[in-house]
Amino acid sequence: MLRYSAIKPTLENDIYILHGATSSPFVRKTWIFLKEKGLEFEHRQLDPLDKSPRFLAMNPAGRIPVLEEADGHFIADSSVICDYLERVHPIPAMFPSDHRQRARALWLEEYADTTLNSLCARIFWMHIIIPVRTGEPANPAEIEAFKASEYPAIFDYLESVAPDGEGIVGGQFGIADIALAAPVRLLDLAGDPLDHARWPRFGRYYDRTIGRESALSIVQHDLAATEAWRTTGQAPT
Ligand SMILES: N[C@@H](CCC(=O)N[C@@H](CS)C(=O)NCC(=O)O)C(=O)O
């Protein structure tokens, strides 16, 4: 949590600024969380690959998202940001109050941010970024082989725990649901959506989350960001 004194607070109003590229699943997670909380924010593009001094002062790890508060205070990492927002704005609650359920929600968030995200990000790279950077079209055989080897362990597990309703933990919509949907959206953006016939329960659960008003509000922005990657091989500016 650094304060970058060379940057003046950029907002007069007491609202947040969310920095990052809108194709990022971690930006999407934070965006949806802010919306679910009913918090006002502005979005600013920030290229995660351009490790400028300004970016590194905001987050020495050089990763997006970064949340800026009205006084110029920065908070990095989607999980840290969501936890912080929950404490500052506890209602509506997005983390379970029961200790075991909270642990389960945090574990699912971590699983989504790591295991699930690596898989979905790889598909996005294979379809969108590698072709524009190499000048070679996406390789369907390579993609299908990757999916055949990597998808079952992860999506069979998610199929086995997906709820009928909106909330995977205790039936209450919250952080775990947002975190699980955010990377799967990369598959839609890559033009290679999840096979709903093979994983119908998880597919319907994903559709319910991504169809919420909070999640729909980022759609035009993530499509635009994907188009920037697809045409230039670079993050949106
Ligand atoms: N644990 C972090 C992960 C953030 C992350 O990896 N963001 C990616 C973009 S999707 C990034 O900034 N990558 C830049 C890099 O690795 O150089 C979070 O939850 O915010």
The ligand as an SDF file (V2000), in Angstrom:
LIG
                    3D

 20 19  0  0  0  0  0  0  0  0999 V2000
   -3.0580  -11.8640   -7.1990 N   0  0  0  0  0  0  0  0  0  0  0  0
   -3.1990  -10.7290   -8.0730 C   0  0  0  0  0  0  0  0  0  0  0  0
   -2.9250  -11.1460   -9.5080 C   0  0  0  0  0  0  0  0  0  0  0  0
   -2.9650   -9.9690  -10.4620 C   0  0  0  0  0  0  0  0  0  0  0  0
   -2.3770  -10.3200  -11.8290 C   0  0  0  0  0  0  0  0  0  0  0  0
   -1.6390  -11.2960  -12.0000 O   0  0  0  0  0  0  0  0  0  0  0  0
   -2.6970   -9.4740  -12.8120 N   0  0  0  0  0  0  0  0  0  0  0  0
   -2.1160   -9.6670  -14.1350 C   0  0  0  0  0  0  0  0  0  0  0  0
   -3.0880   -9.2380  -15.2230 C   0  0  0  0  0  0  0  0  0  0  0  0
   -4.4280  -10.3440  -15.3910 S   0  0  0  0  0  0  0  0  0  0  0  0
   -0.9140   -8.7690  -14.2630 C   0  0  0  0  0  0  0  0  0  0  0  0
   -0.9310   -7.6530  -13.8150 O   0  0  0  0  0  0  0  0  0  0  0  0
    0.1460   -9.2770  -14.9010 N   0  0  0  0  0  0  0  0  0  0  0  0
    1.2960   -8.5050  -15.1610 C   0  0  0  0  0  0  0  0  0  0  0  0
    2.5480   -9.3090  -15.0660 C   0  0  0  0  0  0  0  0  0  0  0  0
    2.4830  -10.4600  -14.5860 O   0  0  0  0  0  0  0  0  0  0  0  0
    3.5990   -8.7830  -15.4570 O   0  0  0  0  0  0  0  0  0  0  0  0
   -4.6010  -10.1090   -7.9140 C   0  0  0  0  0  0  0  0  0  0  0  0
   -5.4870  -10.8360   -7.4350 O   0  0  0  0  0  0  0  0  0  0  0  0
   -4.7940   -8.9230   -8.1910 O   0  0  0  0  0  0  0  0  0  0  0  0
  1  2  1  0
  2  3  1  0
  2 18  1  0
  3  4  1  0
  4  5  1  0
  5  6  2  0
  5  7  1  0
  7  8  1  0
  8  9  1  0
  8 11  1  0
  9 10  1  0
 11 12  2  0
 11 13  1  0
 13 14  1  0
 14 15  1  0
 15 16  2  0
 15 17  1  0
 18 19  2  0
 18 20  1  0
M  END
$$$$
